[in-house]
């Protein structure tokens, strides 16, 4: 089997940049970004006058909000030529924004002369040893007392889309032309995506970036992984969604009790099941049962990787999904997972039958989590 393409190689091969957002109403786009940063504890005043770095900004659309908060400087590191063209187009009419310096290189080659006050990297780094090394490199680019914003992926939250990926392998095998596969999967999942309020990506871009992207199964960088790599130098400031509450008295938050990251992990494991369905919010659940749910979701991802690499078959995927059901029968999503299993086993599976799945079709998880982390001052 040939080596799987990474995000950048895949985008270059097909000349795509499938990370565009609907920004027809710029005010709404800015309100979404402001709401995200507010949830993360980052106010406009904390951006103003700061040196800001964003790695893998894609189209540059999200960076426009930062540029309009008047940072002292804005550096964008983007190696994809399609992304560089999009950034140029986005800033061509942005009269009030600070113009960024666009560095056309990979993070591996980027060596800034001095650290930044705010470093951003969304929806890119995954769970491979190489990418986790890049996460630590990003952390080294943050000034003492500065902030790092990265995204993690919940294995439980991404599970519904992993199952769509399994259906995609049945509907649109790799031997078909790229354009034909895109059309098949767009017909299958357009109705699913219409159930998500606030969706800002086109069906085609979503299919390209989630169902056809060879690197998609490597994006599951979990919250525990992020903290394992960064806890020695960073404390979590905020998350989006906000799944952690802290009723401890501030006067007790000193010494060993000032371990904000440990508290966040405890809250994370208590709330893990709520990442499975974005429409529901359930009471906290037993930590050990939720950890079994997370391990089960990771096993589904691993079975998919093995199947797509030719090292396993679809039966292993089905087995992994049934194990997830065993530890989630008490959750409202059980019937949707049963419906998926019936569809996955159907030899007459078609895009139209997938489009009409009533329960699974509307199941989307809270897939991406944002974390803001504060760099500890060195002694």
C-alpha angles and dihedrals in degrees: 000000000000117000113272116255120248122227094269096046091047093050091048093047092057098030092238139136102191098181100089121136131208102257097162086128105045092189092061091046091053091046090054092051093045090051091051094050092044089055089051092051095251114130127191090252091057089056097046111099093006128129104241131194125188119187120203095005091172108197094003090236094122093046090061090076091055091045090054092055089069103243116186088245139352122207121189119194108199124156098181110098090209089054092048090054091049092050091052090051094047094052095041090085100027098107099167096046129098105249111242129226105237114209111199099209143091121268087246089067099038114106112169120205093231138009125269131236093224126024121187131191120165132187099344119086116081139187103278119116089246094053093045086054088054089051089057089047089055089052089055090058093062119096120233107279090016128124134248121197117195137157128238127190124227111224087211092048094049093048096094090054092045086058090049087052089055090052089048091057088057096043101041113024118196095252090072119090115270093244092050092050089049091053094048094050093043089057091047099049108027091091090049092053092049088066091065113087114214094028107162102176128083120248090243094053091046091051092047095049100039112022102032103028108107089207095056095094090057096060097086098114101158130209091249089052092052092050092045089057099040109025094097090064107019141056120204111249102179145343136209114244094034102229097155127081124185120198094172117126111253091230089063093053097096136099113004091349089066090077098123093170094056091051091049091053091052090053091045094056092046092054101037095111090060090068091067097074121026091203098062138062115195132182118271115283136212110291095224093051091048091049088054088052091051093047089049092052090049089051089055089054091049092049089052092050090051092047093050091047091053093245096112141010141244092269090070090055091051091049092051092050091050089054089054089052090053091062097038105045088113092060126088090241095070094094091051091053090049089052090051091052091051091050093045091054094047110109089200094058113155136174088251094054090049091049090056099052101127102198105026092040092069096041111111124154134219089263108167123050124192121213128191114200130189118222111235116234113251117240 
